Amino acid sequence: MSSIWFQKTLKVADIQPLGKNTMGEHLGMVFTELGDDYLKATMPVDHRTKQPYGLLHGGASVALAETLGSVGAALTIDPLKAICVGQEINANHLRGVREGLVTGIAKPVHIGASSQVWEIKIYDGREKLVCISRLTVAVLKNRS
């Protein structure tokens, strides 16, 4: 399989700086793996990402999903010609998590000229599915 990424020599270390001074950094997200057609990141379940019942906050799961899908989309296009912005996201929260790390894996469902659709699955430390999300991204002309 050939890589979907615009920059064919891209490594996960090249992506890490994208999270600097963002919500992702605040929530402790770390990009961990870049495959030919997927992007993976982790996020801790801690005081930053829990809701009052002590469970992973659904909004934190959605933040991880949107981060993975948006970054993935941006890595498939020529950044001098286009930008990618989130247009719609949904999430089904399937299982509660009280501690540890969750891992999100984003894969494209559709990569088009004007839109992309990404599926993001989030797993707990036992590799049980916690959340499944779908992100639609608009691909816009870069006007800068």
Secondary structure, 3 states (H helix, E strand, C coil): CCCCCCCCCCCHHHHHHHHCCCHHHHCCCEEEEECCCCEEEEEECCCCCECCCCCECHHHHHHHHHHHHHHHHHCCCCCCCEEEEEEEEEEEECCCCCCCEEEEEEEEEEECCCEEEEEEEEECCCCCEEEEEEEEEEEEECCC
